[in-house]
Amino acid sequence: MSVLQSLLDKLSSQAANYLVLIDPDRKNAARLEAIIETANRAGADAILVGGSLIMDDGFDDRVAAIKAGTEAPVILFPGASSQLSRHADAILFMSLLSGRNPQYLIGEQVQAAPRVRHMGLEPIPTGYLLLDGGSPTAVQFISGTQPLPLNQPDIILAHALAAQYLGMSLVYLEAGSGASQAVPDEVIRAVSGAVDIPVVAGGGIRTPGQAAAKGQAGAKFIVTGSVAEESADATSLQAFADAIHQG
């Protein structure tokens, strides 16, 4: 069974899936084992691995360490075609549909595709939409694209529909790492009500209550990153997992 299908099957018994994002950059190297253990104890459904900017050559080794430390699926969440590792189970094969930079619409994908096939990674086609989370984010700087404005819901909806019609398996609504606000519930509700593919919501989600609200609005996958990085206390992440799973 594919990684994506196994996660979709979980939705028959829980409201949404909880994905913990780990940035495998050097800043997390010393705490990587603790972050993995925290995610495991909290009952994360999968672990996403990736970041906008990796500052050393330790990416592959850290993905291997993450995979060795968990039984949850490890899914690459790459910021570029250089962020690939055969140690992962799958990859969010993303196109930054919210931007107009051809490098992130198709250029990085063409460079990555042969290596993804060679490594045997399961590709999960994902339409990635960067929304305005209220402050500049690393994704915005690195990709050279502007986020979609939250006060223009029709524009967001049109991009989400385009993701579905292009054959994507997921549409990812991203406020960006370091966002001052998460994707609004009403935006998630509008998108999930219009598309037939699962919605992923991430960025700026700081409390279990916020996380639960994203699921209630229709998100089937909810992502947190800084929560795991900032706390080695599994109780904190457990509260997120419970809120997300129970809706």
C-alpha positions, 0 to 999 in steps of 0.5 A: 500500500502506498504511503498516501493511501495508508494516510487516507485510510486513517481518515476513516477513524480520525478527523485528520492526520497530524504531520510533524515537520522537521527541518534537517538543517544544522541548527537542529542537528544536536536535538534531532534525536529528541525531536524524533522521539517527541514526535513518536511519543505524540503519535504523529501520523507521518514526519515531513522533512525539509526546509527552504535553506539547508546550510551544510551537507548533512541533509542525507545523513539526517534523513537517514537518522530520522528514518532509523528513529521512527516507524512513521512514514518519512516524507520529503518536503523539499525546498529544492531538487537538491533535497532528496534522499533515498532514506525517505519513504515518499516525497511531496512532489510539489509545484509552487502554483501560487507563484510565477517563477518557472524554476519552482513551477516546473524547473526544479521538478524536471531536475528532481524527477529522474532522481526520484524514480532512481531512488524509488521514492513514492511521489505525491503530486502536490499543488503548493499555495503560499498564502500571506501569513502576515510577515515575510517568510523564507519560502517567499525569499528563496522562491522569489514569489509573492504569496496569495492575498488572504483578502482575495479568496476567489484567487486562492480558490482558483489556484486550488481548483487548478491544482486539482484539475492539473491532477495533483493528489493534494493541495497544500495551503501554506502560511510559511514558516515564521508566519504571524498568522495561520491560514484562516479557517474560512479559507480552508473551509472554502477550498475544502468545500470546492475541491475533491482532493485533500487539503493540507494546512500548515504554517503559524499553527501554535495551539492545539485549539488552532489545529483542531479548528483547521481540521473542523474547517476541512483540512485532512492533513495538519502540519506543525514544525516549530512546536516540535523544535521548540519543545522536547516535551511530548505532552505538548505535541500529544495535545496537538495530536489529540486535537487533530485526530479527534477534531 
